[in-house]
Amino acid sequence: MLLVDGGVVLAALDVLSKEIVHAGHRYAVGGLSTVVTRRAAQGRGHGRRLVAAAREAMAVQGLDLGLFTCDRPLRGFYEGAGWRVLPGAVLVGGTPGEPFPSDQPGFDKVTMGDFFSARARGVEPLFCGSRVELYPGEIDKLW
């Protein structure tokens, strides 16, 4: 997704999606990646607007929930765009043979999310305090 003004990209992000199995159930999940704002345009709310728009787009495209990690100091930024902290949730990337968890030593990440479908909202407690296996592969690691 891009936020463009007069032909200039002010902010950009990737919305990634996949199907996962968690606690024995299948879910359509989306996540945010590579959220950036043009340096000259920072501090004006462009990134927050784009992150909020991405959240809305995920909800209307029929995903069950959104999940991603961010650096702990960015928690407030994402909360301001409508995302919530999922207490104790850990995203596990990599592969089953070589997992890449978001709570590994040296990482200071927090898991953010939101539950879009009625079915997902009903099982929110299954995601908090749990390890959520994304397993995207060896290259992208977490998503």
C-alpha positions as CSV (number, residue, x, y, z in Angstrom):
1,M,0.0,0.0,0.0
2,L,1.2,3.5,-0.8
3,L,0.2,7.0,0.5
4,V,0.8,9.3,-2.4
5,D,0.4,13.1,-2.6
6,G,1.1,14.9,-5.9
7,G,3.0,11.9,-7.3
8,V,5.2,11.7,-4.3
9,V,5.1,8.6,-2.1
10,L,4.8,9.8,1.5
11,A,4.5,6.3,3.2
12,A,4.5,2.7,2.1
13,L,3.9,-0.7,3.6
14,D,3.4,-4.3,2.6
15,V,0.3,-6.3,3.6
16,L,1.2,-10.0,3.7
17,S,-1.4,-12.7,4.0
18,K,-1.5,-16.5,4.4
19,E,-3.6,-19.3,5.9
20,I,-2.4,-20.7,9.2
21,V,-3.6,-23.4,11.6
22,H,-3.7,-22.4,15.2
23,A,-5.2,-24.4,18.1
24,G,-6.6,-26.9,15.5
25,H,-8.4,-24.3,13.4
26,R,-7.6,-22.7,10.1
27,Y,-7.5,-18.9,9.8
28,A,-6.9,-16.4,7.0
29,V,-4.3,-14.0,8.5
30,G,-2.7,-10.8,7.3
31,G,0.3,-8.9,8.6
32,L,2.2,-5.7,8.1
33,S,5.8,-5.5,6.9
34,T,8.3,-2.8,5.8
35,V,6.3,0.2,7.1
36,V,8.2,3.3,6.1
37,T,7.6,7.0,5.8
38,R,9.6,9.4,3.7
39,R,12.0,11.2,6.0
40,A,10.9,14.7,5.0
41,A,7.3,13.7,5.6
42,Q,7.8,12.1,9.1
43,G,5.9,13.4,12.1
44,R,2.8,14.4,10.1
45,G,0.6,11.3,10.7
46,H,1.1,9.8,7.2
47,G,2.4,6.5,8.5
48,R,-0.3,6.2,11.1
49,R,-3.0,6.9,8.4
50,L,-1.6,4.3,6.1
51,V,-1.3,1.7,8.9
52,A,-4.9,2.3,9.9
53,A,-6.0,2.0,6.3
54,A,-4.1,-1.3,6.0
55,R,-6.0,-2.6,9.0
56,E,-9.3,-1.6,7.5
57,A,-8.4,-3.1,4.2
58,M,-7.5,-6.4,5.9
59,A,-10.9,-6.4,7.6
60,V,-12.9,-5.8,4.5
61,Q,-11.0,-8.3,2.3
62,G,-12.3,-11.1,4.6
63,L,-9.3,-12.0,6.6
64,D,-10.0,-13.5,10.0
65,L,-7.3,-11.5,11.8
66,G,-4.1,-9.5,11.5
67,L,-0.9,-10.4,13.3
68,F,2.6,-8.9,13.2
69,T,5.5,-7.9,15.5
70,C,7.0,-4.5,16.0
71,D,9.9,-3.1,18.0
72,R,8.6,-2.4,21.5
73,P,9.1,1.4,21.2
74,L,6.7,1.4,18.2
75,R,3.8,-0.1,20.2
76,G,2.1,3.3,20.7
77,F,2.4,4.1,17.1
78,Y,0.5,1.0,16.1
79,E,-2.0,1.3,18.9
80,G,-2.8,4.8,17.6
81,A,-3.7,3.3,14.3
82,G,-6.2,0.8,15.9
83,W,-4.0,-2.3,16.5
84,R,-3.8,-4.0,19.9
85,V,-1.1,-5.7,21.8
86,L,-1.7,-9.4,22.1
87,P,-0.2,-10.1,25.6
88,G,2.2,-13.0,25.7
89,A,1.7,-13.9,22.0
90,V,4.8,-15.0,20.1
91,L,5.0,-15.3,16.4
92,V,7.1,-18.2,15.2
93,G,8.6,-17.8,11.7
94,G,11.3,-19.6,9.9
95,T,10.6,-23.3,9.3
96,P,9.5,-26.1,11.6
97,G,13.1,-27.4,11.5
98,E,14.6,-24.0,12.1
99,P,12.1,-21.9,14.0
100,F,12.6,-18.1,14.3
101,P,10.5,-16.9,17.3
102,S,9.8,-13.3,18.0
103,D,10.8,-13.8,21.6
104,Q,14.3,-15.0,20.9
105,P,17.2,-13.4,22.8
106,G,18.3,-10.1,21.4
107,F,14.8,-9.3,20.0
108,D,12.7,-6.7,21.8
109,K,9.4,-7.3,19.9
110,V,5.8,-7.1,20.8
111,T,3.0,-8.9,19.0
112,M,0.3,-6.7,17.6
113,G,-3.0,-7.8,16.2
114,D,-6.7,-7.4,15.6
115,F,-9.6,-9.9,15.1
116,F,-11.8,-9.1,12.2
117,S,-14.2,-12.0,11.7
118,A,-16.8,-13.0,14.3
119,R,-15.2,-16.5,14.4
120,A,-11.8,-15.0,15.2
121,R,-13.2,-12.6,17.8
122,G,-14.6,-15.6,19.6
123,V,-11.2,-17.3,19.9
124,E,-9.1,-14.3,20.8
125,P,-8.0,-15.9,24.1
126,L,-6.4,-18.8,22.1
127,F,-3.9,-16.3,20.6
128,C,-3.0,-14.3,23.7
129,G,-0.2,-16.0,25.6
130,S,0.5,-18.5,22.8
131,R,3.0,-19.4,20.2
132,V,1.5,-18.8,16.7
133,E,3.3,-20.7,14.0
134,L,3.6,-18.7,10.7
135,Y,6.5,-20.6,9.2
136,P,7.1,-18.5,6.1
137,G,10.4,-20.2,5.2
138,E,14.1,-19.5,5.4
139,I,14.2,-16.1,3.6
140,D,11.5,-13.9,5.1
141,K,11.8,-15.4,8.6
142,L,8.8,-13.9,10.4
143,W,6.3,-13.3,7.7
